[in-house]
Amino acid sequence: ETLAQIKSRGTLRCGVSEGIAGFSIKDAAGRWSGMDADFCRAVAAAVLGDADKVEFLPLRATERFPALQSGRIDLLARNTTWTLTREASLKVQFPGVLYFDRQGFMVPAKSAIKTLARLKGASVCVQKGTTSMQRLADYSTQHALGIKPLVIDSAVGVVDAFFAGKCEAYTSDVSQLAAARLRAPGGEKSFVILAERISKEPLGPVVRAGDEDWLTLVRWVLFTLIAAEEAGITQKNVGERAPLMQRALGADAELSKALRVAPGWGVRAVQSGGNYGEIFERNLGRDSPLKLERGLNNLWT
């Protein structure tokens, strides 16, 4: 049903963040960039034959699941952690993991807080409707820290509150802390991300439960981007190496028919923005302002 609606409409409606550097952020010209945005384009290229046939809808954390459940968006790609609670109670499904992250804490460089133990009684900024909020409460209770959370609904708002000095620390996924630090008053070096981590955060795209065909297609677009990197297939050489990729994936005409998309969908997905490694390095890694290490997101090889 979802795929039929997308084809009839001629656009993929993708829910993204309000603006998180490296994942989904809109520039002055109105173009969205980032890892999540690139994944949406790869899905659009596979389904509609055109990576630009995406309508991006910026959503707050509290808005993202209602938007998906109501059919306002077809695909959620917004720094969202895969949890049992979400799949079981919200009736959504995660096709796979796009980025493995961990929850950390950021403080001013001049702060006396150098370890999490020094957070005892401290005020900590955290965004409403996120796993970070619950994990902060759990960690505080477990270690008897008496942390005072300052809960803010907006991703932009929570960062602004922290930089305005309304709390002593800010907690979120480490990638989001690094993205926020790019626009820190006084420059990046005026804030530090503490070394300790309190969780693992498998972030991935999300679809509505009950549409297995759409789930399968989104999942295999993601797996195709990873498989392409494993095989050394890039945005530049995918055209000439298409037969190799199609053999590796078994992506023949019969499978395309079963997926209800035009043959060559995997090639189109890679052509849209490159393989997984290219997307990572451009948005989060060595070619980006964030300079994040691949870490858990490296290939198994």
N, C-alpha and C positions, 0 to 999 in steps of 0.2 A: 504493500500500500504506500509506504513512504517513497519508495523508488518511483512508483507511478506518478505520485504527486509532484516530485521533483522534475521529472521529465515533462509533465504537462505544464508546469510553471516555467520551466526553462532556466531555473536558478536553484542553487543550493543555499538554504538559509542556515547560517552557521553562528551559533552563540559563542562570543568571545569575551575577554575581560574588558574592563573600562579603560585599560591602558597599562600593561605590564611589559616593560622593555624585554625583548628577547622572546616573548611568547605571543603577545598580540597588542599592537600599539599603532595608532593612526598618526600619520605625518601631516604636515601643513597642507599638503596637496590632497589629503583625504584618503591616501592609500594605506591599507593595513599591512603590517609586516610582523614577522616573528614566527616561531616554530609552530604554534597552533594555527596561525593564519596560513602558513605554507601547507600544513596538513589538510586544511579545508580546501585549498586550491588543488591539491593532489586528488582528493575525492571528487571534486567537480570535474577535473580533467578526465578521470576514469569514467564517470557517469555521463557527463554531458559533452565531452570532447573539447572543453574550453575551460582552462584554469581560472579565467576571469569571471565565470558565471557563478559568482558567490555573492550573496548578500550578507554582510557582517552585521550582527546585532550585539552591541556592547551590553553586558549584563553585570549587575552586582552579584555577589556570591549568593545572597538570599533570593535572587530572582532566577537563577539559572535552571533549577529543576522545575519550577512551575512553568517556565517558558518551554521547556522540553516536553513536559507532560501534556500541556495544552495544545501542542502542535504549532506553537509560534515559531519554533526552530526545528530543523530536521536533525541537526547534529550539534552537540555541545563539545567545544574544544576550548576549555577555559581553566587550565591549571587545576584540574579536579581530581582528588584522590579517590582511588578505587577502594571501596569498603563494603563489607558484608551488609551493614546497616542500610546503605544506599540502595544496593541491589534488591535486598529483601523487602524493605519498607516503602521505598519510593518507586519500585517497579521500573527500574532503569537497568541497562546493562553496559558493561565496559568491554569493548572489542579487544583491547589490549593495553599495554603500557607504552606511552609515547616518551615519557621521561621519568626516571627514578630520581626522587629528591629526598631531602630530609629536613626536619624542622630545626631551626636554630634561633639565635637571639642576636640582636644588634644593639650596641650601646654607643654613646659618645666616646671618642678616643680618650677624653680627659676623665671619664668616669672611673670611680673606684671599683666598679663591678668588673672583675676580670674572669670570674668563673660563675657558674650557675648557683653555687652555694651562697654567693654574695647577693643574690636576688631576694633574700629573706625580707619580707615586708615591703618589697619594691612595687611600684606601679608599672604595669606592662601593657603596652598597646597591642591589641589583637583585633582582627576583623571578624565581624559577626557572620554566622552561617558557614564557618570553615571548620575543618578538623583541627586546625591550630588552636582554636578556642577551647575545645574539649580536652586536647592533649595538655594544654597549659594548666587547666584546672586539675587534671589527673596528676601531673608532675608536681604541682604545688602541694597537693594533699599527700602524695606519696613521700615527699621529702620534708614535710612540715615547714614549708617556706612562707605560708601566709601571703602569697602574691596577690596584689590587688589589680585585677584586670580592668583596663579601660577598653570597653567593647564599642567598636565603631562600625557602622554598616557598610561604608564605602571603602574600597581599596585605596583610592586617592586620599580620602579623609583620614584613614588611619596613619598613613605616611606623613601627612601634613601635621597631624596632632603630635606625632613623635618628634618631628623636626622642630616643632614649636615649643618643645620641652614640657608637654603635658603628661609625659610618662618617662620613666627612667630607662626603659628598654622597649624594644619592638620585637615581637616574635612572629615568624611566618616560615614558609619554605625558604631554604637558603638562597635559591635562585631569585625569589622575590625580594629578599633582603638586598642581594647584590644589585638588582635592578633599581630598587629605591635609592640605593647609595649613589647611583650615577647622578642624581639631581639633588644631592645633599647640599645645604648651605655651607659654604666654607670648603667644599670639595670632598671627594671620596675619602681622603685620609683623615677627615674630621670624625669619622665613625668607623667602628670596627665590628666585625662579626665574630662572636665568641667561638672557640674551637669545639665546644661540646654540642652534641646533637641529641634530641630526645625522641625521635621517631624515624620510621621510613615512610616515604610518601610516594607510592606508585601513581603517577599522574597519567591520565589517559582520556581519550575521547569517550563520549557517552551517547547512547541512543535509547529510545523508548523500548521497554520490554514488549515482547509479543510480535515483533517483526523480524523473524530469523533471517530472512533474505537480506534485509538492509544491514543487520548486524554482521553477517558473513562478508558482505561486500566491503564495508568499512574496515573490518578486521584485516582482510587480505590486501587492501590498499596499504595499510600500515606494514604488514609483513613483507609486501613487495618492496617497499623502500629499504627495509633492512636487508632483504635478500639481494637486492641490487648492489648494495655496498659490499656485501660478502663476496659477490662475484666480480667486483671491480667495474661495475657498470655505472656510469656517471651521466649527468645531464647532457654532456657533450657527445659521448660515444654511444648512447642508448639506441640511436637510430640504426647504426651499423651492427650493433650487438643484440638487436631485438630477438633474432632467432634463438640465441643462447639463453636469453632471459626467459623466453617463452617455454623453452624446453625445461629449464630449471624449475619453473613454477607449474609446469603442466598447463599453461594458459593457452590452450588451443581453442579453436572455434566452438567446439562442443561445450567447453567450460564457460566461455563467454556467453553462450546461449543460456546456459543454466543460471548464470549470474544476471542475465537480462541486460547486458551491456554490450556495446559494439566491440568486436575483436581489437586487440591492441590496447586494452584499457591499462595494463601494467606499464607499457611503454609510455603512454600519455601521462600516467601518474609521475614517473621519474622525470620526464621532460618538463613537467610543470615547475619543478624547483630543485631537482637533483635527488640523489639517494639520501638515506638517513644521515650519513656522515656529513654530506654537503649541507643539508638543512641545519644540522647541529652546529657545525663550525661557523656558518654564516650568522646565525642568530644568537648563539650562546657561547661558542667556543673561541678559537684563536682569531677568527676574522671579525669578531664582534667586540663592542666596548666592554662586555661582561667578562670575557676571557675565562670562562668556567672550564674546568677540567672535565673530560668525558666521564671518568670514574665508572660508576655502575652502568653507564650508558655506552660503554665500549662494546664492540662486537665480542661474541663468545670466543672467537679465535685470537 
